[in-house]
Amino acid sequence: MPESPEVEALARFLADEASGREIRGVDVLEFRTVKTRSTPPASITGRTIAGARRHGKHVELVLDEASLVVSLGRHGWMRWLAAEPDSGPAAPAEDAAPALATFELSGNRDLEVTDAGGWVSLGLFVVGDAGEVPAIAKLGPDPADPAFTRDQFDAALGRRRKQIKAILQEQESLAGIGNAYSDEILHLARVSPVTHASALDEGEADRVFHAMLTTVRGAIDAQLGVPIDQLKARKVASMRVHGRAGEACPVCGDTIRDLTFSGTSAQYCPTCQNGGVPL
């Protein structure tokens, strides 16, 4: 699932590369992606892209009049291609994620939105303001925002009897974090993923707060400038515990374990995060 570091890098790439380009044509191949029926993607043909920005895990292409919001969902992403095969980046490989919609841009560029999942999770919204997208309207504060505060973090946790991993991934509480970075945050903080927020002592809450800022902001810095077709692979390679079940913990050498609970999964180190006891 794309999370804030990769989506931030994607949005900044689009702000640099797509700004000033006119949308010359729109081809929607999967109509289940269209979430605003009265303003379909075809309605932005002829508009000029003025910029791009991120909202949690969503990308907004700011147009001269209106915005195109892409909700990346679980397996969504974008491809930036040369319209003419010999004039720029190579066409996607045959086994690449299928394009669900293509936006033909001036300057011989195509922007494709893709989804690699077995079911369509990607959504396209044409709106006057990004806040009209329900998921964006409900977003909580974003830890990547320089203005994010400890008070906002404490308010998100409260004294809730809910597992800390679930709260980190709850977009209405904290925007932009998903399954992978929540595992990384809790490993760095040395906190079990099943610990309830209400059970965290002051030191543990402090460690989670600082680990969250370090992990999210550090990952954004690491991803900026990486070609967008390599961002997902770079994310996977950077993980210490997420997706590493069966491997040695890079901190203590214990075996990283996998845990499935409450409809989600986590990878964690028993020694670093649970006193040496497997969950």
C-alpha positions as CSV (number, residue, x, y, z in Angstrom):
1,M,0.0,0.0,0.0
2,P,1.4,3.4,-0.9
3,E,2.1,5.5,2.2
4,S,2.9,9.1,2.8
5,P,6.7,9.0,2.0
6,E,6.1,7.4,-1.5
7,V,3.0,9.5,-2.2
8,E,4.9,12.7,-1.2
9,A,7.7,11.8,-3.6
10,L,5.1,11.1,-6.3
11,A,3.3,14.4,-5.7
12,R,6.5,16.4,-5.8
13,F,7.6,14.6,-9.0
14,L,4.2,15.5,-10.6
15,A,4.5,19.1,-9.4
16,D,7.9,19.4,-11.1
17,E,7.1,17.4,-14.3
18,A,3.4,17.9,-15.0
19,S,2.9,21.5,-14.0
20,G,2.2,23.7,-17.0
21,R,1.1,20.8,-19.2
22,E,-2.3,20.7,-20.8
23,I,-4.5,17.6,-20.6
24,R,-5.1,16.8,-24.2
25,G,-7.1,13.6,-23.8
26,V,-8.5,11.2,-21.2
27,D,-9.1,7.5,-21.6
28,V,-10.7,5.7,-18.7
29,L,-10.4,1.9,-19.1
30,E,-12.0,0.9,-15.8
31,F,-15.1,2.9,-15.1
32,R,-15.4,1.7,-11.5
33,T,-12.5,4.2,-10.8
34,V,-14.8,7.1,-11.5
35,K,-16.2,8.4,-8.3
36,T,-17.7,11.8,-9.4
37,R,-20.3,10.8,-12.1
38,S,-21.4,14.4,-12.7
39,T,-17.8,15.5,-13.3
40,P,-16.1,12.6,-15.0
41,P,-12.3,12.6,-15.8
42,A,-13.1,13.4,-19.4
43,S,-14.5,16.8,-18.2
44,I,-10.9,18.0,-17.5
45,T,-9.8,17.7,-21.1
46,G,-8.3,21.0,-22.1
47,R,-7.4,22.0,-18.5
48,T,-3.8,22.9,-17.6
49,I,-2.1,21.3,-14.6
50,A,-1.0,24.0,-12.1
51,G,0.6,21.8,-9.5
52,A,0.3,18.7,-7.4
53,R,0.1,18.0,-3.7
54,R,-0.5,15.1,-1.3
55,H,-3.3,14.6,1.2
56,G,-2.5,11.6,3.3
57,K,-2.3,8.8,0.8
58,H,-4.1,10.8,-2.0
59,V,-2.6,12.8,-4.8
60,E,-4.3,16.0,-6.0
61,L,-3.5,17.4,-9.4
62,V,-4.4,21.1,-9.2
63,L,-5.9,22.3,-12.4
64,D,-6.6,25.8,-13.7
65,E,-10.3,25.3,-12.7
66,A,-11.0,22.3,-10.4
67,S,-8.8,19.4,-9.2
68,L,-8.3,15.8,-10.1
69,V,-7.8,13.7,-6.9
70,V,-6.4,10.2,-7.2
71,S,-7.1,8.0,-4.3
72,L,-4.4,5.3,-4.6
73,G,-6.2,2.7,-2.5
74,R,-4.4,-0.5,-1.7
75,H,-2.4,-1.1,-4.9
76,G,-2.7,2.1,-6.9
77,W,0.1,4.0,-8.5
78,M,1.1,6.1,-11.5
79,R,3.3,5.8,-14.5
80,W,5.0,8.7,-16.4
81,L,5.6,7.7,-20.0
82,A,6.7,9.2,-23.3
83,A,3.9,9.3,-25.8
84,E,6.4,8.3,-28.5
85,P,8.3,5.1,-27.5
86,D,11.6,6.4,-29.0
87,S,11.5,9.8,-27.4
88,G,11.7,9.0,-23.7
89,P,11.2,6.3,-21.0
90,A,10.4,2.8,-22.2
91,A,6.9,1.5,-22.3
92,P,5.9,-0.5,-19.2
93,A,6.8,-4.2,-19.2
94,E,4.2,-6.8,-20.1
95,D,3.8,-7.9,-16.5
96,A,3.4,-4.3,-15.2
97,A,0.3,-3.3,-13.3
98,P,-2.6,-2.5,-15.7
99,A,-3.4,1.1,-16.5
100,L,-7.0,1.9,-15.5
101,A,-6.9,5.4,-17.0
102,T,-4.5,7.4,-19.2
103,F,-4.2,11.2,-19.3
104,E,-2.5,12.5,-22.5
105,L,-0.5,15.6,-21.7
106,S,1.1,18.2,-23.9
107,G,4.8,17.7,-24.4
108,N,4.4,14.1,-25.5
109,R,3.8,12.7,-22.1
110,D,1.2,10.2,-20.8
111,L,0.3,9.9,-17.2
112,E,-1.2,6.5,-16.4
113,V,-3.0,5.5,-13.2
114,T,-2.6,1.8,-12.4
115,D,-3.8,-0.8,-9.9
116,A,-1.9,-4.0,-9.2
117,G,-4.6,-5.5,-7.0
118,G,-7.1,-8.3,-7.7
119,W,-9.9,-5.8,-7.0
120,V,-10.1,-2.1,-8.0
121,S,-9.2,0.1,-5.0
122,L,-8.1,3.2,-7.0
123,G,-10.5,6.1,-7.3
124,L,-10.7,9.3,-9.5
125,F,-12.5,12.4,-8.3
126,V,-12.9,15.6,-10.3
127,V,-13.8,18.3,-7.6
128,G,-13.7,22.0,-7.0
129,D,-11.7,21.5,-3.9
130,A,-9.9,18.4,-2.5
131,G,-11.8,18.6,0.7
132,E,-14.9,17.5,-1.2
133,V,-13.4,14.0,-1.3
134,P,-14.9,12.3,1.8
135,A,-11.7,10.4,2.8
136,I,-9.7,13.7,2.6
137,A,-12.3,15.6,4.6
138,K,-11.9,13.1,7.4
139,L,-8.1,13.0,7.5
140,G,-6.4,13.6,10.8
141,P,-3.2,15.6,11.3
142,D,-0.2,14.5,9.3
143,P,3.1,13.6,11.1
144,A,5.0,14.7,8.0
145,D,3.7,18.3,8.4
146,P,6.3,20.5,10.1
147,A,3.5,22.0,12.1
148,F,2.5,18.6,13.6
149,T,2.6,18.8,17.4
150,R,2.9,16.5,20.4
151,D,-0.6,17.6,21.5
152,Q,-2.0,16.3,18.2
153,F,-0.3,13.0,18.7
154,D,-1.6,12.8,22.3
155,A,-5.1,13.6,21.1
156,A,-5.0,10.9,18.5
157,L,-4.0,8.3,21.1
158,G,-6.1,9.6,24.0
159,R,-6.6,6.9,26.6
160,R,-8.1,4.6,24.0
161,R,-8.4,0.9,24.6
162,K,-7.2,0.3,21.0
163,Q,-4.0,-1.3,19.8
164,I,-1.3,1.3,19.0
165,K,-0.6,-0.2,15.5
166,A,-4.3,0.2,14.6
167,I,-4.3,3.9,15.7
168,L,-1.1,4.6,13.7
169,Q,-2.9,3.3,10.6
170,E,-6.2,5.0,11.3
171,Q,-6.3,7.8,8.8
172,E,-8.9,9.8,10.8
173,S,-6.4,9.9,13.7
174,L,-3.0,10.2,11.9
175,A,-2.8,10.7,8.1
176,G,-0.5,8.9,5.8
177,I,0.8,5.9,7.8
178,G,-0.1,2.3,6.7
179,N,0.9,-1.2,7.6
180,A,4.5,-1.1,6.6
181,Y,5.6,2.1,8.3
182,S,3.5,1.4,11.4
183,D,5.7,-1.8,11.9
184,E,8.8,0.2,11.4
185,I,7.7,2.9,13.9
186,L,6.9,0.4,16.6
187,H,10.1,-1.5,16.1
188,L,12.1,1.7,16.4
189,A,10.1,2.7,19.5
190,R,10.5,-0.8,21.1
191,V,6.7,-1.2,21.6
192,S,4.5,-4.2,20.9
193,P,2.0,-3.7,18.1
194,V,-0.8,-5.1,20.2
195,T,-0.3,-2.7,23.2
196,H,-3.4,-0.5,23.8
197,A,-2.8,3.2,23.7
198,S,-4.3,3.4,27.2
199,A,-1.6,1.1,28.5
200,L,1.4,3.1,27.2
201,D,3.4,4.8,29.9
202,E,4.9,8.2,29.4
203,G,8.2,6.9,28.2
204,E,6.6,4.5,25.7
205,A,4.3,7.2,24.3
206,D,7.3,9.5,23.9
207,R,9.3,6.8,22.1
208,V,6.4,6.2,19.7
209,F,6.0,9.9,19.0
210,H,9.7,10.4,18.2
211,A,9.9,7.1,16.2
212,M,6.9,8.2,14.1
213,L,8.5,11.5,13.2
214,T,11.9,10.0,12.5
215,T,10.5,7.2,10.4
216,V,8.0,9.1,8.3
217,R,10.1,12.2,7.7
218,G,13.3,10.2,7.2
219,A,11.6,8.1,4.6
220,I,10.3,11.1,2.8
221,D,13.8,12.6,2.6
222,A,15.1,9.2,1.4
223,Q,12.5,8.9,-1.3
224,L,12.7,12.4,-2.8
225,G,14.3,12.3,-6.2
226,V,13.9,8.5,-6.7
227,P,12.3,7.7,-10.0
228,I,8.7,7.1,-9.4
229,D,8.8,3.6,-11.0
230,Q,11.4,2.7,-8.3
231,L,9.8,4.1,-5.2
232,K,7.9,0.9,-4.2
233,A,11.1,-1.2,-4.6
234,R,13.1,1.4,-2.6
235,K,10.5,1.3,0.2
236,V,10.6,-2.5,0.4
237,A,14.4,-2.5,0.5
238,S,14.4,0.1,3.4
239,M,12.3,-2.0,5.7
240,R,13.9,-3.3,8.9
241,V,11.1,-5.6,10.1
242,H,8.1,-5.2,7.8
243,G,8.0,-8.1,5.3
244,R,11.1,-9.6,7.0
245,A,9.5,-12.5,9.0
246,G,12.0,-15.3,9.5
247,E,15.0,-13.0,9.1
248,A,17.3,-11.7,11.9
249,C,16.4,-8.5,13.6
250,P,19.0,-5.9,12.6
251,V,19.2,-4.6,16.2
252,C,19.4,-7.7,18.4
253,G,19.6,-10.7,16.0
254,D,16.4,-12.3,17.3
255,T,14.1,-13.8,14.6
256,I,11.5,-11.4,13.2
257,R,8.0,-12.9,13.7
258,D,4.7,-12.5,11.8
259,L,1.5,-11.8,13.7
260,T,-2.1,-11.8,12.3
261,F,-4.7,-10.1,14.5
262,S,-7.8,-8.0,14.2
263,G,-8.0,-8.3,10.5
264,T,-4.4,-7.1,9.9
265,S,-0.8,-8.4,10.2
266,A,2.4,-7.2,11.8
267,Q,6.0,-8.1,11.7
268,Y,7.9,-7.5,14.9
269,C,10.9,-8.5,17.0
270,P,10.0,-10.4,20.2
271,T,13.2,-9.2,22.0
272,C,13.1,-5.6,21.0
273,Q,9.3,-5.2,21.4
274,N,7.9,-7.8,23.8
275,G,10.6,-8.7,26.4
276,G,11.8,-11.7,24.4
277,V,8.3,-13.4,24.4
278,P,6.7,-14.2,21.0
279,L,3.2,-12.9,20.7
